[in-house]
Amino acid sequence: MSSEEFGEIDQKDRNILDDVFEFYGQFSTWKLRNMTHTEAPWKDAYE
């Protein structure tokens, strides 16, 4: 897929993405995986 297929990201959405990346960009792949897989909704679905 090319970026042309997605169109432009408006500034509001871009700001949200920047904030998310600023916070979560510091974590490794495995740290992010562990963070998401230990949260209650994920655990509750498989217990």
C-alpha positions, 0 to 999 in steps of 0.5 A: 500500500502506498501513502496515497491510498490513505490520504492526508492525516488532519492536524488533530489526528497527527497531534494524537499520533505524535502524543502516543508515539512520544509516550510509547516510543520509549518502550521496546517491542517486548515491553509493549507486548508485555504491557498490553498482554497483562492488562485485564481485558486481554487476560479476562478473555483467555481465562 
